[in-house]
Every structure is written in structure tokens, then in C-alpha cells.
């Protein structure tokens, strides 16, 4: 029996103990809520008490884990399940679908999302004398890693600060820096190194995404976008799809359609007004593409959302259903 096999049960027990403590802390602060912001910037708790269908979302650069229960993230035709032994790490703004696959009222799925600070990662790499990972990072911007006590312990200390809010401004930045360091020491280090490395393909795609988010209402000219990030059009298409499971045009349409949905739901715009607001010139084209993404025409979809019926429609194929 190897040393690693000998220590595996003890390690699993240690992780389970830490996760139980975290689950108790999160559950105590989310009773009656699904999502809850905290007094610590960029830290969010979530709680789900039943299984769900896939729900479309935009995942920011972040680390996500469940302390109890299980979820999965769907990107294109790939599923990334995560549970109390695994975390998700995302390095770019990524359209995806989130689904709860293990939860109950008695034992809810609870966990946290911490937005990554890429400037901290870059500073740690530049100042820390860290050795670059030799392995190749995952093709997608999203990847699954294995949790360790070294990563969970600073999260436990971070959550403990919520009980002494006066200490948060002083101590939270120190613990957050440690968490970013531990991520750079994890099995997902290669993904993080690549996204913060100047001139890397991933960083250029991240710049393209930033531009698309800021200019999604404008006509998209691929040649101009490629030139802006100093890539050929073929390289832009290849690496963009590799990281996001979408083409740049599909990504822009996802942004437009989700913003139009928000405008109709929250600001009560009609479909034609929302379509023009996000950059569509043809309401009929908007309605067709909206129906393909959300499974229903705009008016019916918004009515279903307001009456809580939209969850019955599966959205796991949303990223594949956007016209190229």
C-alpha cells in the first residue's frame, strides 16, 4: 500500500469535517433565501432545497463549491458536476446552465461563489517566485478541481469573519490573498496561469469577451475584433469556441437575448422595444432566436417567468440552440 493510499481516508475525513462546518455556517445564513450576498465583497452564498432543471446563467471568473449536496454546470454538450469533494473554477465570463442534482428540504444544497481577482493572481505569480505548471490547462474556461484542506481552511476563516464584521476590512484581504495562492497551488493552477499570462491565447479571448460585453448592441465585425486582440480570424474562432463552446457571434446573441429578457421581465418593455434596445433590427428575427434559446416566444416566456412556470422548460441545450 502506498503512502498516498494510507493517508487517503484521513484526508477524506478532514475534508468532510471542514465541509460540515462550512455547510452549517452557510445554511444558518441562508434560511429562506436562495442566494445571499455577504458583507465580504465578491462572496455569495446559495441554497437550494430541491432538484432543478438546468437554468441559464453567466458565470464570472470565480471559484464555486458546494459544502452539502451537489450541482452541475453545463457548457455546450459538457457537464461539470461538483460536490463536497470537488470545486469549479472559471477563468472567463462564460454562458452556461446551472442545475441542482442533489438537494432536499431536510438536507439542502448549500455552497458559495467567490469572484476571482485576476490582479491578485497576477501579483502572486509575478512576486511569489512560483514555478509555472507543466501540464496543459483544460480546453474550456471552466474546469473541475479537487478540494483540499489547504483550500478549505482559509474559506472557513473567511466565513468566521462574518461573525466579527469590524475585522472584515483588515483581515478579509489577507485571507482572500491566501485563497488565491492556494488556488495557484491546486490541480487547476494551469488554467489560472494561462488566463493571467500576458499574450496568452486565453487572455486575448478574455479581452474579446470584455469588448463583446461592452459593445453587444453594435454590429459585430469579426475581422475588426480579431485585429483588436491581435489574432487571426480563424484563430479567434478556434480558441473562442474552445473556451466557451460558442462562436463570438453566438456569444453576442446570448448577451443580447438575456438582456432583452431582463428588460421585459424587470422593466416591462414589450418585445419589439427590448429587441431594438439590445441591437436587433428585425423583431421577427429577435422572436425566432429568443424562442430557440428560451423554448418559448418572448411574451409567453415572460408570462411563464412571472407565474413560476418557466422552470418546467429544460434549458440544457441553450448554448447549442443559438443560431450561428
Secondary structure, DSSP 8 states (H G I E B T S, - for coil): --HHHHHHHHHHHHHHHHHHHHHHHHHHHHTT-SEEE-SSTTEEEEEESS----EEEEE-SEEEEEEESEEEEEETTEEEEEETTEEEEE-S-EEEEEEEEE--SSS-EEEEEEE--HHHHHHHHHHS------S---SSSEEEEE--HHHHHHHHHHHHGGG-GGGHHHHHHHHHHHHHHHHHTSTTHHHHHHHHSTT-HHHHHHHHHHHHHHSTTS---HHHHHHHTT--HHHHHHHHHHHHSS-HHHHHHHHHHHHHHHHHHHS---HHHHHHHTT-S-HHHHHHHHHHHHSS-HHHHHHHHHTT-GGGS--TTGGGSS--
